């Protein structure tokens, strides 16, 4: 039976968008290709324009909006990963789940973010992550096609009413889930913000920023729009005056995300009547998807989602109860938003906790009817008894037919700059630390870039609490290390070096931590390319000697 799409053409007059002055983008122009989707509809208070979309794209990829200047929206939402986070695939899960213990079955493949940063930009030790980067407690969802969603975030807590974050006034009464969602990560101290930062404070910080100052390989349209100007000028081009507000930041980001629409894939051509768009195996998978496998009962419509919430038995419900946390309805416990499946091949790992590594794993999960039961388990979660050939056909349908090749290639409209955190200018650690009391090896944390005349935060943890400590810095280093009072030094101590002293917070072996602000402007004679080396030393008399030491770090000034 042929699949009939459930989304009808939207009423937005696209020619008005395509007639935008010289800055009209391919991302806007593509939206009218498939009438079964229709272009996304923006709320009347935030009409979609090329200028706002470009400004939003710049904001989306600017790491300077984070407390450490190392995390952008795009850090966790990369085109080649279907605008999900590919970093979580490179190692073990980072969030320890309800038992707060890594290495156990309830661990979550969350996205690494930033340390817990206080308002003075010093770090506060986190009960789970210490002085290092935190991780989100849920797997990062894709932001492709989110323009069509009435609720956003995996628990749906961002509804379609947008309220001014500073005044509480209602800006858009309906149709503004994207605006509602956009500021969440920017103001979350678990993702991008200092503790307690407000939208007004973020806006104030942006007045002096050079857009994408730390990025490289900036796409031409973005570079031309920036044109060596600061953010107030860009906001004037997008909104008519230089005023930067939380509302406008959210509206610009939402405008960009409304252009992230996958419309030209084999599945679309099949919906348009081209029966040759799918191979025989893919067509068999399509028929199973909309038939015996019952996938389309939740993943229906051209976006392959019902936008609803279901408990599918991925895990026993712990402290993260899903939709219940937003609705406060006990009946929603363990329910999660149905994701759209366009580009799903690229967005691994899967489910809210990232527990399924591949699409093959996902199909196996549904074939056995899920892993856990619950009073509100979705009625579709029953064993399917699929054959190996049927499973392979389902996977085949979920891959090529739903995937836009421009994503993996990061081509327009899915192009982007290269982030600072991906560049050769990001700090590097090297060498090995020297253990102190209890066998604990102090660990260095240096994330920020060494931009001349700026201050950066450098931290240490796993030292002896209450012990005197010092951050040693120099423009030279010992490649093989040098013995010094029982420790291995990589940074010379003496003429030409500097020692910044502090006392570690905490008490007892392994529980000591500290951070300090290092003024790069105070480095005499520094120029672009000057190499700075850092190492923490901690006074900790043991049988090995007087000092414990961290590994070393290198930061190249720019």
Secondary structure, 3 states (H helix, E strand, C coil): CCCCCCCCCCCCCHHHHHCCCCCCCHHHHHHHCCCCCCCCCCCHHHCCCHHHHHHHHHHHCCHHHCCCCCCCHHHHCEHHHCCECHHHHHCCCCECCCCCCCCCCCCECCCECCCCECCCCCECCECCCECCCCECCCCCCCCCCHHHCCCECCCCCECCCEECCCCCCEEECCCCHHHHHHHHHHCCCCCCCCCCCCHHHHHHHHCCCECCCCCECCCHHHHHHHCCCEHHHHHHHHHCCCCCCHHHHHHHHHHHHCCCCCCCCHHHHHHCCCHHHCCHHHHHHHHHHCCCCCHHHCCCCCCCCCCCEEECCCCCCCCCCECHHHHCCHHHCCEEECCCCCCHHHCCCECCCCCECCHHHHHHHHHCCCCCCCCCECCCCCCCCCCHHHHHHHHHHHCHHHCCHHHHHCCCCCCCCECHHHCCCCCEEECCCEECHHHCECEEEECCCCCCCCEEEEEEEEEEECCEEEEEEECCCCCCCEEECCEEECCCCCCCCEEEEEECECCEEEEEEEEEEEEHHHCCCCCCCCEEEEEEEEEEEECCEEEEEEEEEEEECC
